[in-house]
Amino acid sequence: MISVTFPQRGEVYLTSFDPVRGSEQGGRRPAVIVSTNLSNGHDPVVTVVPITSAMKKRSFPQDVRLAPGDIGPQPGRVLCGQIRTVSTQRLGRRLGALPDQLMNQVDDALRLVLDL
């Protein structure tokens, strides 16, 4: 069996986003890896989208809602409009992985954000 030692697409890591500018998400927070495994295995950077636990009454079409238990004990939102490429050195511990159904929703939201 081959052991995978790099972050995989769909996995969620505690990620350090500081320093930030303006309205960028900051601090240490969960983030979903959205870059391809081919890139993730060779590059010292990964592309991520942050997750927030702030549940606003108004949500945006590019947000993917998470229910309690999807990745942690509380609800959240995957902020697909806040795409960011970060060094793998910013990744902390692995928190889990999004189920395929939710990753499909993230993919749809990314297509919307990037007009693909």
N, CA, C and O atoms as CSV, one atom per row, in Angstrom:
chain,resi,resn,atom,element,x,y,z
A,1,MET,N,N,0.841,-1.181,0.000
A,1,MET,CA,C,0.000,0.000,0.000
A,1,MET,C,C,0.888,1.247,0.000
A,1,MET,O,O,1.896,1.296,0.705
A,2,ILE,N,N,0.514,2.242,-0.785
A,2,ILE,CA,C,1.270,3.485,-0.878
A,2,ILE,C,C,0.726,4.482,0.140
A,2,ILE,O,O,-0.485,4.678,0.242
A,3,SER,N,N,1.622,5.106,0.887
A,3,SER,CA,C,1.234,6.104,1.872
A,3,SER,C,C,1.260,7.496,1.236
A,3,SER,O,O,2.261,7.886,0.634
A,4,VAL,N,N,0.165,8.240,1.368
A,4,VAL,CA,C,0.086,9.591,0.829
A,4,VAL,C,C,0.547,10.562,1.913
A,4,VAL,O,O,0.025,10.548,3.027
A,5,THR,N,N,1.529,11.407,1.582
A,5,THR,CA,C,2.083,12.309,2.593
A,5,THR,C,C,1.847,13.782,2.270
A,5,THR,O,O,2.450,14.652,2.898
A,6,PHE,N,N,0.995,14.069,1.316
A,6,PHE,CA,C,0.712,15.463,0.980
A,6,PHE,C,C,-0.789,15.718,1.123
A,6,PHE,O,O,-1.584,14.780,1.074
A,7,PRO,N,N,-1.176,16.978,1.298
A,7,PRO,CA,C,-2.602,17.291,1.431
A,7,PRO,C,C,-3.379,16.873,0.185
A,7,PRO,O,O,-2.920,17.058,-0.943
A,8,GLN,N,N,-4.545,16.317,0.409
A,8,GLN,CA,C,-5.396,15.833,-0.674
A,8,GLN,C,C,-6.575,16.778,-0.891
A,8,GLN,O,O,-7.077,17.399,0.046
A,9,ARG,N,N,-6.996,16.870,-2.132
A,9,ARG,CA,C,-8.171,17.678,-2.469
A,9,ARG,C,C,-9.365,17.190,-1.650
A,9,ARG,O,O,-9.622,15.989,-1.564
A,10,GLY,N,N,-10.086,18.129,-1.052
A,10,GLY,CA,C,-11.251,17.789,-0.243
A,10,GLY,C,C,-10.958,17.667,1.237
A,10,GLY,O,O,-11.879,17.669,2.053
A,11,GLU,N,N,-9.677,17.561,1.598
A,11,GLU,CA,C,-9.330,17.496,3.015
A,11,GLU,C,C,-9.447,18.881,3.644
A,11,GLU,O,O,-9.317,19.902,2.969
A,12,VAL,N,N,-9.691,18.889,4.938
A,12,VAL,CA,C,-9.826,20.135,5.686
A,12,VAL,C,C,-8.693,20.206,6.703
A,12,VAL,O,O,-8.478,19.277,7.482
A,13,TYR,N,N,-7.974,21.326,6.682
A,13,TYR,CA,C,-6.855,21.557,7.597
A,13,TYR,C,C,-7.079,22.849,8.367
A,13,TYR,O,O,-7.651,23.804,7.842
A,14,LEU,N,N,-6.627,22.874,9.609
A,14,LEU,CA,C,-6.554,24.123,10.348
A,14,LEU,C,C,-5.453,24.937,9.678
A,14,LEU,O,O,-4.313,24.481,9.587
A,15,THR,N,N,-5.783,26.127,9.214
A,15,THR,CA,C,-4.883,26.909,8.360
A,15,THR,C,C,-4.691,28.308,8.923
A,15,THR,O,O,-5.641,28.932,9.396
A,16,SER,N,N,-3.466,28.792,8.870
A,16,SER,CA,C,-3.152,30.151,9.317
A,16,SER,C,C,-3.256,31.104,8.131
A,16,SER,O,O,-2.530,30.962,7.148
A,17,PHE,N,N,-4.165,32.078,8.228
A,17,PHE,CA,C,-4.390,33.009,7.125
A,17,PHE,C,C,-3.740,34.379,7.339
A,17,PHE,O,O,-3.766,35.217,6.437
A,18,ASP,N,N,-3.166,34.615,8.504
A,18,ASP,CA,C,-2.556,35.927,8.760
A,18,ASP,C,C,-1.188,36.025,8.119
A,18,ASP,O,O,-0.494,35.012,8.033
A,19,PRO,N,N,-0.770,37.186,7.667
A,19,PRO,CA,C,-1.470,38.473,7.721
A,19,PRO,C,C,-2.492,38.599,6.588
A,19,PRO,O,O,-2.381,37.945,5.551
A,20,VAL,N,N,-3.471,39.444,6.813
A,20,VAL,CA,C,-4.527,39.662,5.819
A,20,VAL,C,C,-4.655,41.143,5.509
A,20,VAL,O,O,-4.079,41.988,6.194
A,21,ARG,N,N,-5.403,41.440,4.486
A,21,ARG,CA,C,-5.723,42.819,4.108
A,21,ARG,C,C,-7.236,42.933,3.926
A,21,ARG,O,O,-7.889,41.994,3.470
A,22,GLY,N,N,-7.772,44.070,4.280
A,22,GLY,CA,C,-9.183,44.351,4.032
A,22,GLY,C,C,-10.128,43.313,4.599
A,22,GLY,O,O,-10.065,42.986,5.784
A,23,SER,N,N,-11.007,42.795,3.751
A,23,SER,CA,C,-12.059,41.865,4.181
A,23,SER,C,C,-11.680,40.400,4.038
A,23,SER,O,O,-12.550,39.532,4.116
A,24,GLU,N,N,-10.389,40.101,3.828
A,24,GLU,CA,C,-9.960,38.702,3.729
A,24,GLU,C,C,-10.200,37.993,5.061
A,24,GLU,O,O,-10.121,38.607,6.125
A,25,GLN,N,N,-10.489,36.710,4.990
A,25,GLN,CA,C,-10.620,35.905,6.197
A,25,GLN,C,C,-9.247,35.765,6.841
A,25,GLN,O,O,-8.255,35.531,6.151
A,26,GLY,N,N,-9.191,35.905,8.141
A,26,GLY,CA,C,-7.909,35.837,8.830
A,26,GLY,C,C,-7.927,34.850,9.974
A,26,GLY,O,O,-8.903,34.130,10.185
A,27,GLY,N,N,-6.828,34.828,10.709
A,27,GLY,CA,C,-6.695,33.955,11.864
A,27,GLY,C,C,-6.418,32.522,11.465
A,27,GLY,O,O,-6.116,32.218,10.311
A,28,ARG,N,N,-6.530,31.646,12.458
A,28,ARG,CA,C,-6.413,30.207,12.217
A,28,ARG,C,C,-7.821,29.659,12.124
A,28,ARG,O,O,-8.623,29.804,13.046
A,29,ARG,N,N,-8.104,29.039,11.017
A,29,ARG,CA,C,-9.452,28.517,10.792
A,29,ARG,C,C,-9.371,27.319,9.861
A,29,ARG,O,O,-8.375,27.146,9.159
A,30,PRO,N,N,-10.401,26.496,9.846
A,30,PRO,CA,C,-10.420,25.378,8.901
A,30,PRO,C,C,-10.480,25.890,7.469
A,30,PRO,O,O,-11.059,26.941,7.194
A,31,ALA,N,N,-9.873,25.132,6.562
A,31,ALA,CA,C,-9.926,25.450,5.136
A,31,ALA,C,C,-9.925,24.152,4.342
A,31,ALA,O,O,-9.278,23.176,4.720
A,32,VAL,N,N,-10.658,24.160,3.239
A,32,VAL,CA,C,-10.759,22.999,2.354
A,32,VAL,C,C,-9.717,23.130,1.250
A,32,VAL,O,O,-9.604,24.183,0.623
A,33,ILE,N,N,-8.955,22.066,1.011
A,33,ILE,CA,C,-8.007,22.028,-0.101
A,33,ILE,C,C,-8.817,21.853,-1.387
A,33,ILE,O,O,-9.591,20.904,-1.505
A,34,VAL,N,N,-8.642,22.768,-2.357
A,34,VAL,CA,C,-9.381,22.670,-3.618
A,34,VAL,C,C,-8.465,22.495,-4.825
A,34,VAL,O,O,-8.949,22.282,-5.937
A,35,SER,N,N,-7.158,22.580,-4.629
A,35,SER,CA,C,-6.223,22.355,-5.741
A,35,SER,C,C,-6.132,20.861,-6.036
A,35,SER,O,O,-6.488,20.032,-5.198
A,36,THR,N,N,-5.652,20.525,-7.231
A,36,THR,CA,C,-5.600,19.129,-7.665
A,36,THR,C,C,-4.521,18.351,-6.929
A,36,THR,O,O,-3.509,18.916,-6.513
A,37,ASN,N,N,-4.741,17.062,-6.772
A,37,ASN,CA,C,-3.743,16.220,-6.113
A,37,ASN,C,C,-2.433,16.180,-6.886
A,37,ASN,O,O,-1.364,16.044,-6.290
A,38,LEU,N,N,-2.508,16.296,-8.205
A,38,LEU,CA,C,-1.289,16.343,-9.006
A,38,LEU,C,C,-0.426,17.526,-8.571
A,38,LEU,O,O,0.777,17.374,-8.359
A,39,SER,N,N,-1.032,18.693,-8.440
A,39,SER,CA,C,-0.304,19.877,-7.970
A,39,SER,C,C,0.101,19.733,-6.508
A,39,SER,O,O,1.230,20.056,-6.136
A,40,ASN,N,N,-0.812,19.251,-5.689
A,40,ASN,CA,C,-0.548,19.153,-4.252
A,40,ASN,C,C,0.654,18.271,-3.946
A,40,ASN,O,O,1.359,18.501,-2.964
A,41,GLY,N,N,0.890,17.271,-4.776
A,41,GLY,CA,C,1.996,16.350,-4.544
A,41,GLY,C,C,3.349,16.899,-4.934
A,41,GLY,O,O,4.376,16.332,-4.562
A,42,HIS,N,N,3.368,18.006,-5.685
A,42,HIS,CA,C,4.638,18.531,-6.196
A,42,HIS,C,C,4.938,19.964,-5.779
A,42,HIS,O,O,6.103,20.354,-5.710
A,43,ASP,N,N,3.914,20.747,-5.503
A,43,ASP,CA,C,4.109,22.167,-5.219
A,43,ASP,C,C,4.192,22.428,-3.716
A,43,ASP,O,O,3.599,21.692,-2.927
A,44,PRO,N,N,4.920,23.464,-3.317
A,44,PRO,CA,C,4.978,23.826,-1.900
A,44,PRO,C,C,3.795,24.704,-1.478
A,44,PRO,O,O,3.763,25.211,-0.356
A,45,VAL,N,N,2.823,24.880,-2.383
A,45,VAL,CA,C,1.621,25.655,-2.082
A,45,VAL,C,C,0.385,24.830,-2.445
A,45,VAL,O,O,0.444,23.921,-3.273
A,46,VAL,N,N,-0.734,25.172,-1.803
A,46,VAL,CA,C,-2.028,24.564,-2.116
A,46,VAL,C,C,-3.060,25.680,-2.217
A,46,VAL,O,O,-2.890,26.751,-1.635
A,47,THR,N,N,-4.124,25.419,-2.956
A,47,THR,CA,C,-5.216,26.379,-3.054
A,47,THR,C,C,-6.323,25.917,-2.119
A,47,THR,O,O,-6.714,24.749,-2.123
A,48,VAL,N,N,-6.822,26.859,-1.313
A,48,VAL,CA,C,-7.805,26.533,-0.282
A,48,VAL,C,C,-8.958,27.531,-0.312
A,48,VAL,O,O,-8.852,28.614,-0.887
A,49,VAL,N,N,-10.056,27.140,0.320
A,49,VAL,CA,C,-11.141,28.072,0.632
A,49,VAL,C,C,-11.429,27.938,2.125
A,49,VAL,O,O,-11.536,26.827,2.644
A,50,PRO,N,N,-11.553,29.080,2.816
A,50,PRO,CA,C,-11.744,29.038,4.265
A,50,PRO,C,C,-13.162,28.635,4.653
A,50,PRO,O,O,-14.108,28.746,3.873
A,51,ILE,N,N,-13.267,28.168,5.879
A,51,ILE,CA,C,-14.558,27.830,6.479
A,51,ILE,C,C,-14.767,28.764,7.663
A,51,ILE,O,O,-13.842,29.011,8.438
A,52,THR,N,N,-15.979,29.281,7.799
A,52,THR,CA,C,-16.321,30.112,8.946
A,52,THR,C,C,-17.472,29.474,9.706
A,52,THR,O,O,-18.293,28.758,9.134
A,53,SER,N,N,-17.519,29.744,11.000
A,53,SER,CA,C,-18.651,29.269,11.800
A,53,SER,C,C,-19.721,30.352,11.920
A,53,SER,O,O,-20.788,30.110,12.484
A,54,ALA,N,N,-19.440,31.547,11.392
A,54,ALA,CA,C,-20.418,32.640,11.429
A,54,ALA,C,C,-21.564,32.317,10.471
A,54,ALA,O,O,-21.369,32.218,9.260
A,55,MET,N,N,-22.737,32.159,11.023
A,55,MET,CA,C,-23.912,31.819,10.220
A,55,MET,C,C,-24.784,33.060,10.088
A,55,MET,O,O,-25.562,33.380,10.987
A,56,LYS,N,N,-24.653,33.749,8.974
A,56,LYS,CA,C,-25.424,34.966,8.736
A,56,LYS,C,C,-26.779,34.611,8.144
A,56,LYS,O,O,-26.933,33.595,7.466
A,57,LYS,N,N,-27.757,35.467,8.413
A,57,LYS,CA,C,-29.082,35.253,7.831
A,57,LYS,C,C,-29.006,35.323,6.314
A,57,LYS,O,O,-29.668,34.558,5.612
A,58,ARG,N,N,-28.196,36.244,5.817
A,58,ARG,CA,C,-28.027,36.398,4.368
A,58,ARG,C,C,-26.784,35.626,3.958
A,58,ARG,O,O,-25.691,35.872,4.469
A,59,SER,N,N,-26.957,34.703,3.044
A,59,SER,CA,C,-25.786,33.984,2.543
A,59,SER,C,C,-25.638,34.294,1.058
A,59,SER,O,O,-26.570,34.774,0.413
A,60,PHE,N,N,-24.476,34.017,0.540
A,60,PHE,CA,C,-24.173,34.296,-0.853
A,60,PHE,C,C,-24.228,32.998,-1.652
A,60,PHE,O,O,-24.005,31.926,-1.090
A,61,PRO,N,N,-24.519,33.071,-2.954
A,61,PRO,CA,C,-24.635,31.853,-3.764
A,61,PRO,C,C,-23.356,31.020,-3.776
A,61,PRO,O,O,-23.410,29.810,-3.992
A,62,GLN,N,N,-22.213,31.653,-3.547
A,62,GLN,CA,C,-20.951,30.921,-3.571
A,62,GLN,C,C,-20.605,30.280,-2.224
A,62,GLN,O,O,-19.572,29.621,-2.106
A,63,ASP,N,N,-21.447,30.464,-1.215
A,63,ASP,CA,C,-21.220,29.829,0.086
A,63,ASP,C,C,-21.834,28.433,0.093
A,63,ASP,O,O,-22.926,28.223,-0.435
A,64,VAL,N,N,-21.127,27.488,0.693
A,64,VAL,CA,C,-21.649,26.129,0.859
A,64,VAL,C,C,-21.870,25.914,2.351
A,64,VAL,O,O,-20.936,25.998,3.148
A,65,ARG,N,N,-23.098,25.641,2.710
A,65,ARG,CA,C,-23.435,25.464,4.130
A,65,ARG,C,C,-23.020,24.079,4.621
A,65,ARG,O,O,-23.170,23.075,3.925
A,66,LEU,N,N,-22.492,24.062,5.847
A,66,LEU,CA,C,-22.111,22.817,6.508
A,66,LEU,C,C,-23.011,22.608,7.714
A,66,LEU,O,O,-23.244,23.538,8.487
A,67,ALA,N,N,-23.508,21.412,7.875
A,67,ALA,CA,C,-24.321,21.061,9.031
A,67,ALA,C,C,-23.408,20.564,10.153
A,67,ALA,O,O,-22.281,20.144,9.892
A,68,PRO,N,N,-23.882,20.609,11.392
A,68,PRO,CA,C,-23.087,20.027,12.473
A,68,PRO,C,C,-22.760,18.571,12.141
A,68,PRO,O,O,-23.634,17.805,11.736
A,69,GLY,N,N,-21.509,18.206,12.315
A,69,GLY,CA,C,-21.076,16.848,12.021
A,69,GLY,C,C,-20.457,16.678,10.648
A,69,GLY,O,O,-19.787,15.675,10.402
A,70,ASP,N,N,-20.663,17.638,9.735
A,70,ASP,CA,C,-20.042,17.522,8.407
A,70,ASP,C,C,-18.527,17.545,8.520
A,70,ASP,O,O,-17.843,16.756,7.868
A,71,ILE,N,N,-18.001,18.441,9.340
A,71,ILE,CA,C,-16.554,18.512,9.546
A,71,ILE,C,C,-16.218,18.809,11.005
A,71,ILE,O,O,-15.076,18.629,11.428
A,72,GLY,N,N,-17.179,19.250,11.755
A,72,GLY,CA,C,-16.976,19.557,13.169
A,72,GLY,C,C,-18.311,19.568,13.883
A,72,GLY,O,O,-19.339,19.247,13.287
A,73,PRO,N,N,-18.305,19.935,15.161
A,73,PRO,CA,C,-19.535,19.874,15.950
A,73,PRO,C,C,-20.527,21.005,15.683
A,73,PRO,O,O,-21.680,20.923,16.106
A,74,GLN,N,N,-20.098,22.055,14.990
A,74,GLN,CA,C,-20.997,23.184,14.761
A,74,GLN,C,C,-21.227,23.419,13.268
A,74,GLN,O,O,-20.449,22.957,12.434
A,75,PRO,N,N,-22.303,24.141,12.936
A,75,PRO,CA,C,-22.533,24.457,11.528
A,75,PRO,C,C,-21.498,25.455,11.032
A,75,PRO,O,O,-20.799,26.086,11.824
A,76,GLY,N,N,-21.409,25.588,9.722
A,76,GLY,CA,C,-20.458,26.539,9.154
A,76,GLY,C,C,-20.777,26.822,7.703
A,76,GLY,O,O,-21.761,26.332,7.149
A,77,ARG,N,N,-19.911,27.631,7.100
A,77,ARG,CA,C,-20.039,27.957,5.684
A,77,ARG,C,C,-18.661,27.879,5.046
A,77,ARG,O,O,-17.690,28.407,5.588
A,78,VAL,N,N,-18.575,27.222,3.895
A,78,VAL,CA,C,-17.354,27.223,3.094
A,78,VAL,C,C,-17.439,28.476,2.225
A,78,VAL,O,O,-18.372,28.629,1.436
A,79,LEU,N,N,-16.467,29.365,2.372
A,79,LEU,CA,C,-16.488,30.662,1.693
A,79,LEU,C,C,-15.752,30.568,0.358
A,79,LEU,O,O,-14.589,30.958,0.250
A,80,CYS,N,N,-16.438,30.051,-0.646
A,80,CYS,CA,C,-15.797,29.793,-1.942
A,80,CYS,C,C,-15.411,31.069,-2.678
A,80,CYS,O,O,-14.655,31.008,-3.648
A,81,GLY,N,N,-15.902,32.208,-2.249
A,81,GLY,CA,C,-15.499,33.477,-2.832
A,81,GLY,C,C,-14.191,34.001,-2.269
A,81,GLY,O,O,-13.713,35.054,-2.692
A,82,GLN,N,N,-13.604,33.281,-1.320
A,82,GLN,CA,C,-12.355,33.705,-0.670
A,82,GLN,C,C,-11.219,32.746,-1.024
A,82,GLN,O,O,-10.436,32.365,-0.154
A,83,ILE,N,N,-11.127,32.358,-2.283
A,83,ILE,CA,C,-10.089,31.427,-2.752
A,83,ILE,C,C,-8.717,32.016,-2.456
A,83,ILE,O,O,-8.469,33.200,-2.684
A,84,ARG,N,N,-7.828,31.165,-1.942
A,84,ARG,CA,C,-6.485,31.653,-1.612
A,84,ARG,C,C,-5.465,30.541,-1.796
A,84,ARG,O,O,-5.725,29.388,-1.454
A,85,THR,N,N,-4.309,30.888,-2.334
A,85,THR,CA,C,-3.198,29.950,-2.439
A,85,THR,C,C,-2.246,30.233,-1.293
A,85,THR,O,O,-1.810,31.369,-1.102
A,86,VAL,N,N,-1.921,29.183,-0.521
A,86,VAL,CA,C,-1.082,29.344,0.668
A,86,VAL,C,C,0.042,28.318,0.657
A,86,VAL,O,O,-0.067,27.265,0.029
A,87,SER,N,N,1.106,28.635,1.351
A,87,SER,CA,C,2.197,27.688,1.548
A,87,SER,C,C,1.695,26.511,2.377
A,87,SER,O,O,0.856,26.686,3.260
A,88,THR,N,N,2.198,25.329,2.101
A,88,THR,CA,C,1.827,24.168,2.924
A,88,THR,C,C,2.316,24.351,4.359
A,88,THR,O,O,1.846,23.659,5.262
A,89,GLN,N,N,3.253,25.270,4.579
A,89,GLN,CA,C,3.714,25.564,5.937
A,89,GLN,C,C,2.628,26.245,6.768
A,89,GLN,O,O,2.717,26.275,7.996
A,90,ARG,N,N,1.615,26.787,6.117
A,90,ARG,CA,C,0.490,27.403,6.834
A,90,ARG,C,C,-0.531,26.366,7.318
A,90,ARG,O,O,-1.415,26.689,8.111
A,91,LEU,N,N,-0.408,25.131,6.844
A,91,LEU,CA,C,-1.365,24.087,7.219
A,91,LEU,C,C,-0.995,23.495,8.564
A,91,LEU,O,O,0.151,23.113,8.798
A,92,GLY,N,N,-1.986,23.425,9.447
A,92,GLY,CA,C,-1.812,22.771,10.736
A,92,GLY,C,C,-2.330,21.348,10.657
A,92,GLY,O,O,-2.094,20.632,9.683
A,93,ARG,N,N,-3.036,20.958,11.693
A,93,ARG,CA,C,-3.498,19.568,11.728
A,93,ARG,C,C,-4.680,19.347,10.787
A,93,ARG,O,O,-5.472,20.247,10.510
A,94,ARG,N,N,-4.757,18.114,10.315
A,94,ARG,CA,C,-5.856,17.698,9.444
A,94,ARG,C,C,-7.091,17.488,10.307
A,94,ARG,O,O,-7.035,16.808,11.332
A,95,LEU,N,N,-8.210,18.078,9.883
A,95,LEU,CA,C,-9.454,17.985,10.643
A,95,LEU,C,C,-10.418,16.959,10.069
A,95,LEU,O,O,-11.399,16.594,10.717
A,96,GLY,N,N,-10.143,16.494,8.859
A,96,GLY,CA,C,-11.032,15.540,8.207
A,96,GLY,C,C,-11.110,15.832,6.724
A,96,GLY,O,O,-10.215,16.453,6.151
A,97,ALA,N,N,-12.188,15.377,6.106
A,97,ALA,CA,C,-12.394,15.604,4.674
A,97,ALA,C,C,-13.885,15.794,4.426
A,97,ALA,O,O,-14.722,15.202,5.107
A,98,LEU,N,N,-14.202,16.625,3.444
A,98,LEU,CA,C,-15.606,16.822,3.092
A,98,LEU,C,C,-16.128,15.598,2.355
A,98,LEU,O,O,-15.413,15.026,1.532
A,99,PRO,N,N,-17.359,15.185,2.634
A,99,PRO,CA,C,-17.974,14.104,1.862
A,99,PRO,C,C,-18.115,14.528,0.393
A,99,PRO,O,O,-18.169,15.718,0.082
A,100,ASP,N,N,-18.171,13.548,-0.489
A,100,ASP,CA,C,-18.262,13.823,-1.931
A,100,ASP,C,C,-19.398,14.781,-2.277
A,100,ASP,O,O,-19.226,15.669,-3.112
A,101,GLN,N,N,-20.553,14.609,-1.646
A,101,GLN,CA,C,-21.708,15.464,-1.942
A,101,GLN,C,C,-21.371,16.932,-1.671
A,101,GLN,O,O,-21.723,17.805,-2.465
A,102,LEU,N,N,-20.693,17.206,-0.558
A,102,LEU,CA,C,-20.335,18.587,-0.241
A,102,LEU,C,C,-19.222,19.097,-1.154
A,102,LEU,O,O,-19.227,20.268,-1.532
A,103,MET,N,N,-18.266,18.232,-1.515
A,103,MET,CA,C,-17.215,18.664,-2.444
A,103,MET,C,C,-17.815,19.008,-3.799
A,103,MET,O,O,-17.345,19.928,-4.468
A,104,ASN,N,N,-18.856,18.276,-4.213
A,104,ASN,CA,C,-19.544,18.612,-5.466
A,104,ASN,C,C,-20.170,20.007,-5.381
A,104,ASN,O,O,-20.146,20.761,-6.354
A,105,GLN,N,N,-20.729,20.347,-4.215
A,105,GLN,CA,C,-21.296,21.683,-4.023
A,105,GLN,C,C,-20.198,22.749,-4.044
A,105,GLN,O,O,-20.391,23.829,-4.602
A,106,VAL,N,N,-19.043,22.444,-3.435
A,106,VAL,CA,C,-17.904,23.366,-3.467
A,106,VAL,C,C,-17.458,23.567,-4.912
A,106,VAL,O,O,-17.205,24.696,-5.333
A,107,ASP,N,N,-17.363,22.484,-5.668
A,107,ASP,CA,C,-16.977,22.587,-7.085
A,107,ASP,C,C,-17.950,23.481,-7.857
A,107,ASP,O,O,-17.527,24.325,-8.647
A,108,ASP,N,N,-19.250,23.296,-7.627
A,108,ASP,CA,C,-20.256,24.125,-8.300
A,108,ASP,C,C,-20.083,25.598,-7.921
A,108,ASP,O,O,-20.171,26.479,-8.776
A,109,ALA,N,N,-19.838,25.854,-6.643
A,109,ALA,CA,C,-19.653,27.231,-6.175
A,109,ALA,C,C,-18.398,27.852,-6.777
A,109,ALA,O,O,-18.399,29.031,-7.132
A,110,LEU,N,N,-17.331,27.073,-6.893
A,110,LEU,CA,C,-16.098,27.588,-7.503
A,110,LEU,C,C,-16.314,27.910,-8.980
A,110,LEU,O,O,-15.788,28.902,-9.485
A,111,ARG,N,N,-17.086,27.073,-9.669
A,111,ARG,CA,C,-17.411,27.362,-11.072
A,111,ARG,C,C,-18.178,28.686,-11.178
A,111,ARG,O,O,-17.948,29.470,-12.100
A,112,LEU,N,N,-19.082,28.927,-10.237
A,112,LEU,CA,C,-19.851,30.173,-10.214
A,112,LEU,C,C,-18.921,31.367,-9.979
A,112,LEU,O,O,-18.998,32.366,-10.694
A,113,VAL,N,N,-18.051,31.262,-8.984
A,113,VAL,CA,C,-17.135,32.356,-8.637
A,113,VAL,C,C,-16.173,32.663,-9.779
A,113,VAL,O,O,-15.888,33.827,-10.063
A,114,LEU,N,N,-15.675,31.617,-10.433
A,114,LEU,CA,C,-14.663,31.789,-11.479
A,114,LEU,C,C,-15.260,31.893,-12.882
A,114,LEU,O,O,-14.532,32.026,-13.866
A,115,ASP,N,N,-16.587,31.832,-12.965
A,115,ASP,CA,C,-17.295,31.927,-14.242
A,115,ASP,C,C,-16.798,30.873,-15.231
A,115,ASP,O,O,-16.502,31.175,-16.387
A,116,LEU,N,N,-16.714,29.632,-14.753
A,116,LEU,CA,C,-16.248,28.515,-15.593
A,116,LEU,C,C,-17.421,27.704,-16.129
A,116,LEU,O,O,-17.218,26.729,-16.853
